[in-house]
Every structure is written in structure tokens, then in C-alpha cells.
Amino acid sequence: MELIRPARSTTRTKTLLLVDPYPRNNPYHLTASERRAVWFPKLSLPVIAAYTPETWHVELIDEAVRDIDFEHPCDLVGLSVMTCYAPRAYEIAAEFRKRGKKVVLGGVHPTYCPDEALQHCDAIVCGEAEDLWPELIADFEAGAMKRVYKMEKFPSLERYRSPRVDLLSPDAYMTRQCSFTTRGCHFDCEFCSVSPFNGKTTRRRPVQEVVKELTHIKQWIRSELVDRMRNEPLWKAFLTGLRIRLGIEDGTIFAFVDDLHNSNRAYCRELWAALKPLNIKWGCQSTLFLGDDEEMVKLAAESGCVSVFVGMESLDEDCLEETNKPFNRVQKFSQEIKMFHDYGIMVNPGIVFGFDNDDESVFERAVEFLVKNRVELAYFNVLTPLPGTALYERYNREGRIFDRDWAKYDGKHVVFYPSRMTPEQLQEGFYWANHRFYSLPSIWYRLLGTKQRFIARWEMNREFRKLIKRACPRGTLSPVAKVLKNLQAKLPALDCEHLIPNALHAIKQRFDATSGPAHELWLNIKAKRHDRFAALVVELEGTLDRLNAQELLKRIKEAAEKARLDIIVNFEHLKHATPDALRALLDGEALKAIMPYARVRYRKFKAAFEASLQGLSISGLEMLSEDLQDA
């Protein structure tokens, strides 16, 4: 790897070296071609460079791109530290401090672990640094640098200095044309550090300042591309031109790195309308429910939007409730994805595995849904309790964190005890999902209907596939994962005469036929591992008729044979059932066929329907016991 040795400025008095740490031994370390296909740089250090006095010469090293020369002359070293890169940042700091250099650490990790970070550096910056950095530089020049610089209020985004993206290595990323329009997030997801770090409201940059910045960057990049092609050998210039033509490399591709780009629709309308004349292509991080508004999606596409990263997180409503993200509605996901696709916008969901409501079935269900809906890319992550988040506080309080090696807090390693599976099952499932999603049949099927930039999207998937094959073991799913999947179903309720309402819903009257014809009635069967007992929990929702009751018993028997785990059937959320269905569930022969493999418990069955069984004796039936301690 080539060492960076930039020429020292002769017109400026001091040199600031900014370093983005990235451990070389990380198995997920991107190769050069992978970086150019799927990666763009963080803006934290280019922003620090912009807020450094002009009397300083600033150099920037992204360790993912170039090695660090620790002998390179400089006066001050600054590192931006994410939690997973903290161990490497401390190693870098130690090397520079051995050589007598002052080292400053900033970013999310020093903000939430200040005492730890201070053991490895001369000063830390806590919070957003724009207002603090000039003060720190002045103190350093005066020989009076303090140990801690703590943000008192969020910096204004008006008259914001444009990040120094010119300091980033050329030809090293998918795009280095990065900018931002907002900061903060008014959502409060339990696992996320954005709202604690950047605020629980969103701040927005003036639209005209954003447009001016993008215009300047576009002109600069295009000029650089022309100069590069003019000075390259003919064959290399031809390849560069071909990459531009195919959309793989293009001076008009921008990435908005906001954590919630579409936080305000009025602002987005103004911004996107102003972007139209620039004739650029751009991607951002957005809510998936933007796809509920066709007018907004159309405007985004017309202004140049070609890609959105969406925090889908989970396909389970309980998981979304658990992590304070109930605004994501699972039943609308397919429709929302289709809306983006209809306007040629690539959808890249982020999926998190390991919520308390997740069990081994989550991996296959997620991959099948994403492939079925032809999402172009997906980013799978293991739930990670990052310092500073509510999740970390909860897991730490509950004693569930078993690994404090910050290098593993990268969303790819399990560091806590999950609720409904073992850490090994969660890790294996993460591996399995990556390999299955980036298999060749999956890539081909997902991209088959893409409306634009096919070559670029194929290239991104191909490079992701290379990374997964190199970094991820194959992974396997436990036998129970298949059992849970097969238990679940959505079945039509065809025989809906004489429906009995569930007494737990306090519906005492007969079913009102005007509420919907029979063919619109369904039984939803959901299955999960119990979070405390060695048992499977089957949740029933909707309407139960005799045929569905028989199908339910059949699926329970198959699950019992394969999983050899007790099964709890919960009737609490079932709306209606027919008398024949209830009698079928108490069929002694059917239940006897299950008994050799597992015990069955009917939870809330008596409370829901006992009064309506018209003389059928249900006393003495073990499965009606509410005591689940021995399940």
C-alpha cells in the first residue's frame, strides 16, 4: 500500500493531519473496486477541514484508502471516531503521541465515552464540532489547549462552510460528491445514536446555499475529469469515458448524507424543485413512507433522485413497536417500494436482525420479501447496543451485553444475548441472509425489471457479492427456523355462518354480516419462539372456521414432530370462530397424534369461547391450563 507523503505547504505556518481510522485486519475491509462501486466517504473530517483557519495547511487520510505515514511532519492530529473504529483510533493516537504530536479525538464515541477516550489523547471534542473547532485551534496556538471541548448548543446551518471534499482521494469512492441538507432526527429509534447526538428535531440548510455548493462541486469535478482524461493514456481515457457513459463514474452523481433527508416535505419540495436545473443524479437516506405520496416521489425523480436508502429495519410490527418505529407499516412496504420503482428510483433497505421479537425465522422471511419485491441492494445488520443509545442503557441494565470489544460493534457481530435465539443462531442467520440475498439467482431476479442504470446496479451487486464471499462464512439456519416458517399462514375463512365473537373483545352480539362478505375474512397464523420457555407460540388473528382449525392442527403436529418443542396457541387476538372450529380444536384423536412429540397449551381459550360451546365439556383438558411455567 502506497504511503501518503503530501508536500508540506511553504505559505502556511502549521499543518493539521486529519485521519479517518479503518483497521486493516477488518474482514469487511473494502478493496479498491468495492469502494468505487458501493462506498462514499464520511463528511466529518472534510467539515473539520473547512472550519480550520486558512493559516493552517490541512491534509486528510482515509485509512480505508491509504496507509498512514506516522513520520509525516505535522503539528496537530485529529481523528473522527465511530465506536467500531475506537480501538484502531487509539492505536493511531498512541503512535503519533510517541512521536510528540498532540492528538484530538472527536465524534460519536468520544462524546459518549469521554473518560475512556481521554486516556488515549490530549483533547476530545464532544458533540458537533463546527463552533468548537476554531476555539480549539486558537487554544492550541496559544499553548493552552483544554482537555474537553463540549458543545453547548447545536451549530447553525445558515452560511455553513462547504465541506472540503477536495481533500478526499480521487477515484477512490463511488462518489466523493457528498453534501447534506439537514441534521437531527425527530424520530427516537431505540438503537440509533442520531437523535441523541444531532438532536431530536431537524435543522435545515437554506436551499440556495445547498444549490450553490452543489453547483460549485459539479463544476470542479467535471473540470477534474476532463483534465484527467486529457492526461491519461488513450486506452485509459477511453475506459474512463465508458464508465461515465454507463453511469458507473459520473461527475453529476451526488450523495446527501443526511440521516433523514425528507424530514420536512415543504423543504423537500423547495429543494428538489431547485435541483432540477442542475441536471444531477442523487441519492439520500429517506423514510420508506415517502412512497405513500406519489407527487413527492415524482418530484424527487424529476430532480434527479436515483437511489434511496430506507430504514426498513424489520418486517415484524412487534419489532418496529419495540424499537420505537411504529410509523413503519409492514403491510404497506410492498406498495411503497413499488412506488419508488415506478419512477426508476433504486430502493436500498436497511434490515436489522436481533430484536427481542425476532427468532430464527426472521432471516428467511426478510430475504424472501426483499427478493420478491426486487429491491436492488440491501444492508443487513446485527442489532448493536451502541454507547449513547437507549438500547445500550437497557441491555447494560439487564446484563445482556457479553462482549465489550468495540471493534465488534460494527453491526456484523453479536455482542449481546438475544431474547428468542442464541447468539450463535443470530450470527449464523446474519451470514446466511447475506449469502442468500447476494447469490447470483437473487441478483439476476432482483435486477431483471430495473428501469435505469442497469450496468451500475449490476456492478454494485457484483462487488457486494465479492465482499460477502470473502468476509462472511456461509452460515446455516437452525431446523426450528423452517418449522416456524411453515407454521405461519394466511388462510381464507370460507365457512362463516354462526360466528362466535371472542368474549375478550367484549363483542356480545352476533356477527354483523354487513361488515364484509365471507371471502374477505382471513385467519392469520403467526409463530415465534417463546422469549422465556422452551416452546413455540402460535398467535391467531382474524376468523377461525372448521377447515382452518383442521389446517392449524395439521401444522402444529408437523411442527411438534420436527422441533420437539411444546406449543402454546394464543386465542387472545382471534376475533371470531365457528362452533365447529372450536370443537375441531378439542378433537381428542387429533390432539393424541401430537402428544408423543410435544404438549399443546391453549392460552385464553376458555376466557374467549367457553360460554359459547353450548354444553360441550372442556373440563380436564390439559391444554387449557394457563400455567405455562412447565411449557
C-alpha positions in Angstrom: 0.0 0.0 0.0 1.4 3.4 -1.0 2.2 5.7 1.8 0.8 9.2 1.6 3.5 11.9 1.8 1.9 15.2 0.6 4.2 18.2 0.1 4.4 20.5 3.0 3.0 23.9 2.4 5.5 26.8 2.3 2.9 29.5 2.6 1.1 28.3 5.8 2.5 28.1 9.3 1.2 24.9 10.7 -0.1 21.5 9.4 -3.2 19.7 10.6 -3.4 16.0 9.8 -7.0 14.6 9.8 -7.3 10.8 9.9 -10.3 8.6 9.4 -9.3 5.3 11.1 -10.1 1.9 9.5 -8.5 -1.3 10.8 -6.6 -3.2 8.1 -7.4 -6.6 9.7 -11.2 -6.0 9.5 -12.6 -8.9 7.3 -15.1 -6.4 5.8 -12.3 -4.1 4.6 -13.3 -3.0 1.1 -11.0 -3.5 -1.9 -10.5 -0.6 -4.3 -13.0 -1.9 -6.8 -15.6 -2.5 -4.0 -15.1 1.0 -2.6 -15.6 2.6 -6.1 -18.8 0.6 -6.6 -20.6 0.9 -3.2 -18.9 3.3 -0.8 -18.8 7.0 -0.3 -16.8 8.9 2.4 -18.0 10.4 5.7 -18.2 14.2 5.8 -17.0 14.7 9.4 -13.3 15.4 8.5 -13.9 17.5 5.4 -16.2 19.6 7.6 -13.4 20.0 10.2 -11.0 21.0 7.4 -13.5 23.7 6.3 -13.6 25.2 9.8 -9.8 25.2 10.2 -8.3 28.7 9.9 -6.8 29.4 6.5 -3.4 29.9 8.1 -3.2 26.1 8.5 -2.3 23.6 5.9 -4.8 20.7 6.1 -4.2 17.1 4.9 -6.7 14.2 5.1 -6.1 10.5 5.2 -8.9 8.0 4.9 -7.2 4.8 6.2 -9.6 2.7 4.1 -7.9 4.2 1.1 -4.3 4.9 2.1 -1.9 3.8 4.8 -0.7 6.3 7.4 2.9 7.5 7.5 3.4 8.2 11.1 6.7 10.0 10.4 4.9 12.6 8.2 5.5 16.1 9.6 2.5 17.7 11.2 1.7 19.9 14.2 -1.7 18.5 15.2 -3.6 15.3 14.5 -7.4 15.0 14.6 -9.4 11.7 14.4 -13.1 11.2 14.0 -14.1 8.1 15.9 -17.0 5.8 15.4 -17.4 3.2 18.2 -16.4 0.2 16.0 -13.2 2.1 15.0 -12.3 3.2 18.5 -9.6 0.5 19.1 -7.8 1.4 15.9 -8.2 5.1 16.6 -6.5 4.6 20.0 -3.6 2.7 18.3 -3.1 5.6 15.8 -3.2 8.1 18.6 -0.6 6.2 20.5 1.8 6.1 17.5 1.5 9.9 16.9 1.8 10.7 20.7 5.0 8.6 20.8 6.4 11.0 18.3 5.4 14.0 20.3 2.3 15.0 18.4 -0.8 16.4 20.0 -3.9 14.3 19.2 -7.6 15.3 19.3 -10.4 12.8 19.2 -14.0 13.7 18.2 -17.2 12.1 17.0 -19.8 9.8 18.5 -17.6 7.5 20.6 -15.6 10.2 22.5 -18.8 12.0 23.1 -20.4 9.1 24.9 -17.3 7.5 26.3 -15.3 10.6 27.2 -13.3 9.2 30.2 -12.2 6.2 28.1 -11.2 8.4 25.1 -9.2 10.9 27.3 -6.9 8.1 28.3 -5.7 8.0 24.6 -5.4 11.6 23.5 -4.7 15.2 24.5 -8.2 16.6 24.0 -11.7 15.5 23.0 -14.5 17.3 21.2 -18.0 16.2 22.4 -20.9 16.8 20.1 -21.0 18.6 16.8 -17.7 20.4 16.3 -18.2 23.4 14.0 -18.4 26.0 16.7 -15.8 24.3 18.9 -13.0 23.6 16.4 -11.9 27.2 15.8 -11.7 27.7 19.6 -9.6 24.5 20.0 -7.2 25.7 17.2 -6.8 29.1 18.9 -6.1 27.4 22.2 -3.6 25.1 20.6 -1.8 28.0 19.0 -1.7 29.8 22.4 -0.3 26.6 24.1 -3.5 26.4 26.3 -5.5 23.6 24.7 -8.1 22.2 27.1 -8.8 18.5 27.7 -12.5 18.7 26.8 -14.5 20.8 24.4 -18.2 20.3 24.9 -20.9 21.5 22.6 -23.3 23.9 24.4 -25.8 24.4 21.5 -26.2 22.9 18.1 -24.3 24.9 15.4 -26.4 27.0 12.9 -26.7 25.6 9.4 -27.0 29.0 7.8 -24.0 30.3 6.0 -22.5 26.9 6.5 -18.9 26.4 5.2 -18.8 23.8 2.4 -17.0 20.6 3.4 -13.5 20.2 1.9 -14.3 17.3 -0.4 -11.4 18.4 -2.5 -9.2 16.8 0.2 -10.6 13.3 -0.5 -8.7 10.9 -2.6 -9.9 10.9 -6.3 -11.1 7.7 -7.9 -11.4 6.0 -4.5 -15.2 6.1 -3.9 -18.5 5.5 -5.6 -18.7 9.3 -5.4 -16.9 11.9 -3.3 -19.6 14.5 -4.2 -21.2 14.4 -0.8 -23.2 17.1 0.9 -26.0 17.4 3.4 -29.2 19.4 3.8 -30.5 18.6 7.3 -29.2 17.4 10.7 -31.0 15.7 13.5 -34.0 13.3 13.6 -37.4 13.8 15.2 -37.8 10.0 15.5 -36.4 8.2 18.5 -35.4 4.7 17.5 -34.1 2.8 20.5 -30.9 1.5 18.7 -29.9 4.7 16.9 -27.5 7.4 18.1 -28.5 10.1 15.6 -31.2 11.8 17.7 -29.1 11.7 20.9 -26.0 13.1 19.0 -27.6 15.5 16.5 -30.9 16.4 18.2 -34.5 15.2 18.3 -35.6 18.0 15.9 -34.3 18.6 12.4 -32.3 21.6 11.3 -32.2 22.6 7.6 -29.7 24.4 5.5 -31.0 27.2 3.3 -31.9 25.8 -0.2 -29.9 28.4 -2.2 -26.8 27.7 -0.1 -27.1 24.0 -0.9 -27.7 24.6 -4.6 -24.7 27.0 -4.7 -22.5 24.3 -3.1 -23.6 21.6 -5.5 -23.1 23.8 -8.5 -19.5 24.6 -7.4 -18.7 20.9 -6.7 -20.2 19.8 -10.0 -18.1 22.3 -12.0 -15.0 21.4 -10.1 -15.4 17.6 -10.5 -16.2 17.9 -14.2 -13.1 20.0 -14.8 -11.0 17.5 -12.9 -12.5 14.6 -15.0 -11.6 16.5 -18.2 -8.1 17.2 -17.0 -7.7 13.5 -16.0 -8.8 12.2 -19.4 -6.6 14.7 -21.2 -3.5 13.4 -19.3 -4.3 9.7 -19.2 -3.1 7.3 -21.9 -5.7 6.9 -24.7 -6.9 3.5 -23.6 -7.4 4.6 -20.0 -9.2 7.8 -21.1 -11.5 5.6 -23.2 -12.3 3.4 -20.2 -13.0 6.5 -18.1 -15.3 7.8 -20.8 -17.0 4.4 -21.0 -17.6 4.4 -17.2 -19.1 7.8 -17.4 -21.4 6.7 -20.3 -22.6 3.6 -18.3 -23.2 5.6 -15.2 -20.5 3.9 -13.2 -18.5 7.1 -12.9 -20.1 10.5 -13.4 -19.4 14.0 -12.2 -23.1 14.5 -11.7 -23.7 11.8 -9.0 -24.2 13.2 -5.5 -24.9 11.7 -2.2 -26.8 13.5 0.5 -25.6 12.0 3.8 -28.4 13.4 6.0 -29.8 10.8 8.4 -33.3 11.9 7.4 -33.3 13.8 4.2 -37.1 14.1 3.8 -37.8 15.3 7.4 -39.9 18.2 6.1 -41.9 17.9 2.9 -42.3 21.7 2.3 -38.5 22.0 2.5 -38.0 19.0 0.2 -40.4 20.4 -2.4 -38.4 23.7 -2.5 -35.1 21.9 -2.6 -36.0 19.3 -5.2 -37.5 21.9 -7.5 -34.2 23.9 -7.2 -32.2 20.8 -8.1 -33.9 20.2 -11.4 -31.9 22.8 -13.4 -28.6 21.3 -12.1 -29.2 18.1 -14.1 -27.6 15.9 -11.5 -28.3 12.4 -10.1 -28.5 12.0 -6.4 -29.2 9.5 -3.6 -30.3 10.0 0.0 -31.5 8.4 3.2 -35.3 8.6 3.4 -38.3 7.2 5.2 -40.0 4.4 3.3 -43.4 6.0 3.8 -42.3 8.8 1.4 -43.6 6.2 -1.1 -47.1 6.9 0.1 -47.0 10.3 -1.7 -46.8 9.8 -5.4 -46.4 13.6 -6.0 -43.3 13.7 -3.8 -41.7 10.6 -5.3 -42.4 12.0 -8.8 -40.8 15.4 -7.9 -37.8 13.6 -6.4 -37.3 11.5 -9.5 -37.6 14.6 -11.8 -35.0 16.4 -9.7 -32.5 13.6 -10.2 -33.1 11.1 -7.4 -31.9 7.7 -8.5 -31.5 5.9 -5.1 -32.9 5.9 -1.6 -31.6 4.1 1.5 -34.6 3.4 3.7 -34.5 2.3 7.3 -37.0 -0.6 7.0 -35.4 -2.3 10.0 -37.9 -5.2 10.3 -40.8 -7.0 8.7 -42.4 -7.6 12.1 -44.8 -5.0 13.5 -43.8 -6.1 17.1 -40.2 -5.4 16.4 -41.0 -1.9 15.0 -43.0 -1.1 18.1 -40.2 -2.4 20.3 -37.7 -0.1 18.8 -40.0 3.0 18.7 -40.5 2.9 15.0 -44.3 2.2 14.7 -44.6 4.7 11.8 -43.2 2.0 9.5 -46.2 -0.1 8.4 -45.3 -3.5 7.3 -48.4 -4.1 5.3 -47.6 -1.0 3.1 -43.9 -1.9 2.4 -44.5 -3.6 -0.9 -46.7 -0.8 -2.2 -44.2 1.8 -1.1 -41.3 0.0 -2.8 -43.3 -0.3 -6.0 -43.9 3.5 -5.9 -40.2 4.2 -5.9 -39.6 1.6 -8.6 -42.3 3.0 -10.8 -40.3 6.2 -11.0 -36.9 4.5 -11.6 -35.6 5.0 -8.1 -33.4 2.3 -6.6 -34.5 1.1 -3.1 -31.8 0.0 -0.6 -33.4 -1.1 2.7 -31.6 -1.4 5.9 -32.6 -4.6 7.8 -31.7 -5.2 11.5 -31.7 -8.7 12.9 -31.8 -9.5 16.7 -34.7 -7.5 18.1 -36.4 -9.1 21.2 -39.3 -10.2 19.0 -37.0 -11.9 16.4 -36.4 -15.6 16.3 -34.7 -17.9 13.8 -37.4 -17.4 11.2 -36.6 -13.7 10.7 -33.8 -14.3 8.2 -35.6 -16.3 5.6 -38.7 -14.1 5.8 -36.6 -11.0 5.3 -34.7 -12.3 2.3 -37.8 -13.7 0.6 -39.6 -10.4 1.0 -36.7 -8.3 -0.4 -36.2 -10.6 -3.4 -39.9 -10.8 -4.1 -40.1 -7.0 -4.2 -36.9 -6.8 -6.3 -35.0 -4.3 -4.1 -31.7 -3.6 -5.8 -29.5 -3.7 -2.7 -30.0 -4.4 1.0 -27.8 -3.7 4.0 -28.2 -6.4 6.7 -27.0 -5.6 10.2 -27.0 -7.3 13.6 -28.7 -5.2 16.3 -25.9 -3.4 18.1 -26.2 -1.6 21.5 -24.0 1.4 20.8 -23.0 3.6 23.7 -25.2 6.7 23.9 -28.3 4.8 22.8 -31.4 3.8 24.8 -30.7 0.3 23.7 -27.3 0.2 25.3 -28.7 1.5 28.5 -31.4 -1.1 28.6 -29.2 -4.1 27.7 -26.5 -2.9 30.1 -29.1 -2.6 32.9 -30.4 -6.1 32.1 -26.9 -7.6 32.0 -27.3 -8.8 28.4 -24.0 -7.5 26.9 -21.3 -10.1 26.9 -18.7 -8.5 24.7 -17.1 -5.1 25.2 -14.7 -5.2 22.3 -15.7 -2.0 20.5 -14.2 -3.4 17.2 -17.2 -5.8 17.1 -19.8 -3.0 17.4 -20.0 -2.7 13.6 -23.4 -4.3 13.0 -21.8 -7.5 11.9 -21.0 -9.2 15.2 -23.3 -10.4 18.0 -22.3 -8.8 21.3 -25.4 -9.4 23.4 -27.8 -12.2 24.4 -30.9 -12.2 22.1 -34.3 -13.0 23.5 -35.6 -15.8 21.3 -32.4 -17.3 19.9 -28.8 -17.9 20.9 -26.0 -15.5 19.9 -24.7 -18.2 17.6 -28.0 -18.6 15.8 -28.2 -14.8 15.3 -24.7 -14.7 13.9 -25.3 -17.7 11.6 -28.5 -16.2 10.4 -26.8 -12.9 9.5 -24.2 -14.8 7.5 -26.9 -16.9 5.8 -29.0 -13.9 4.8 -26.1 -12.0 3.2 -25.1 -15.1 1.1 -28.7 -15.8 0.0 -29.5 -12.2 -0.9 -26.3 -11.7 -2.9 -26.5 -15.1 -4.7 -26.4 -14.9 -8.5 -30.1 -16.1 -8.9 -31.2 -13.5 -6.4 -29.2 -10.7 -8.1 -30.5 -11.6 -11.5 -34.1 -11.8 -10.4 -34.0 -8.5 -8.5 -32.4 -6.5 -11.3 -34.4 -8.0 -14.1 -37.1 -5.3 -14.1 -34.8 -2.3 -13.3 -35.7 0.7 -15.4 -32.4 2.6 -15.5 -28.7 2.3 -14.7 -28.7 -1.4 -15.0 -25.0 -1.7 -15.5 -24.2 0.4 -12.4 -26.6 -1.6 -10.3 -25.3 -4.9 -11.5 -21.8 -3.7 -10.7 -22.8 -2.7 -7.2 -24.3 -6.1 -6.6 -21.3 -7.9 -8.0 -18.9 -6.0 -5.7 -21.2 -6.7 -2.7 -21.2 -10.3 -3.6 -17.4 -10.4 -3.7 -17.2 -8.7 -0.3 -19.7 -11.2 1.2 -18.0 -14.2 -0.2 -14.6 -13.0 1.1 -15.8 -11.8 4.6 -18.8 -13.9 5.6 -18.8 -17.6 6.4 -21.7 -19.4 4.6 -24.0 -19.5 7.6 -26.8 -22.0 8.4 -30.3 -21.8 9.7 -31.4 -24.0 12.6 -34.1 -26.6 11.9 -36.5 -24.6 14.0 -36.3 -21.7 11.5 -38.0 -23.8 8.9 -40.6 -25.1 11.4 -41.5 -21.5 12.4 -41.8 -20.5 8.7 -44.1 -23.5 7.9 -46.3 -22.8 10.9 -47.2 -19.3 9.6 -50.0 -18.8 7.1 -52.8 -16.5 6.0 -55.8 -18.7 5.2 -59.2 -17.7 3.9 -62.2 -18.3 6.2 -64.9 -19.7 3.9 -67.5 -21.1 6.3 -68.6 -18.1 8.4 -72.1 -18.9 9.4 -72.9 -18.7 13.1 -69.7 -16.9 14.0 -69.0 -16.6 17.7 -67.3 -13.4 18.8 -64.3 -13.6 21.1 -65.5 -12.6 24.6 -62.2 -10.9 25.4 -63.1 -8.3 22.8 -66.4 -7.6 24.6 -68.4 -8.3 21.5 -71.6 -10.0 22.7 -73.8 -9.6 19.7 -73.9 -11.9 16.7 -71.5 -11.2 13.8 -72.8 -8.4 11.6 -72.8 -9.7 8.0 -72.6 -6.1 6.7 -69.1 -5.7 7.9 -67.7 -7.8 5.0 -68.5 -10.8 2.8 -67.2 -14.2 3.8 -64.5 -14.3 1.2 -62.9 -11.2 2.7 -62.3 -13.0 6.0 -59.0 -14.5 6.9 -57.2 -16.4 9.6 -53.7 -15.2 10.3 -51.4 -17.7 11.9 -48.2 -16.2 13.3 -45.5 -18.2 15.1 -42.5 -17.3 17.3 -40.2 -18.8 19.8 -41.3 -18.1 23.4 -39.0 -15.5 24.9 -38.6 -17.4 28.2 -39.8 -21.0 27.8 -38.7 -23.8 25.5 -41.8 -23.5 23.4 -43.3 -22.1 20.2 -46.0 -19.5 20.5 -48.8 -19.5 17.8 -50.8 -16.3 17.7 -54.2 -16.4 16.0 -55.8 -13.3 14.4 -58.9 -12.9 12.4 -61.6 -15.6 11.9 -61.4 -19.3 12.5 -63.6 -21.8 10.7 -63.5 -25.6 10.8 -61.2 -26.1 7.8 -58.7 -23.6 9.2 -58.9 -25.3 12.6 -58.0 -28.6 10.9 -55.2 -27.0 9.0 -53.9 -25.4 12.2 -53.8 -28.8 13.9 -52.0 -30.3 11.0 -49.3 -27.6 11.0 -49.0 -27.9 14.8 -48.4 -31.7 14.5 -45.7 -31.2 11.8 -44.0 -28.5 13.9 -44.1 -30.8 17.0 -42.6 -33.7 15.1 -39.7 -31.6 13.8 -39.0 -29.2 16.6 -39.8 -31.3 19.6 -40.8 -28.2 21.4 -44.1 -27.5 23.3 -46.6 -25.3 21.5 -48.7 -22.6 23.0 -51.7 -21.4 20.9 -52.9 -17.9 21.9 -56.6 -17.1 21.3 -56.5 -13.7 22.8 -56.4 -11.8 19.5 -58.7 -14.0 17.5 -61.8 -12.1 16.5 -64.3 -14.8 15.7 -64.7 -18.6 15.5 -67.4 -21.0 14.4 -68.6 -23.7 16.9 -67.3 -26.4 14.5 -63.9 -24.8 14.6 -63.8 -24.8 18.4 -64.9 -28.4 18.5 -62.2 -29.4 16.0 -59.6 -27.9 18.2 -60.7 -30.1 21.1 -60.7 -33.3 18.9 -59.2 -35.9 21.1 -57.8 -38.0 18.2 -56.1 -35.0 16.6 -54.5 -34.0 19.9 -53.5 -37.5 20.7 -51.5 -37.6 17.5 -49.4 -34.6 18.7 -48.8 -35.9 22.3 -45.8 -38.1 21.5 -43.8 -35.1 20.3 -44.9 -32.1 22.4 -47.5 -30.7 24.7 -50.0 -28.2 23.4 -51.4 -25.4 25.5 -54.4 -23.3 24.5 -54.0 -19.8 26.1 -57.1 -17.7 26.7 -59.3 -20.3 25.0 -61.7 -20.7 27.9 -61.9 -17.0 28.6 -62.6 -16.3 24.9 -65.1 -19.0 24.0 -66.1 -21.3 26.9 -69.5 -19.7 27.3 -70.3 -20.3 23.6 -69.5 -24.1 23.4 -73.2 -25.0 24.2 -72.8 -27.9 26.5 -69.5 -29.3 25.2 -67.5 -30.4 28.2 -64.0 -29.0 28.2 -63.1 -29.9 31.8 -60.0 -31.9 32.4 -58.3 -30.9 29.2 -54.6 -30.3 30.0 -54.1 -28.0 27.0 -56.4 -25.4 28.5 -54.2 -24.8 31.5 -53.0 -21.2 31.8 -49.9 -22.3 33.8 -47.1 -22.0 31.2 -44.1 -22.5 33.6 -43.6 -26.1 32.5 -44.2 -25.4 28.8 
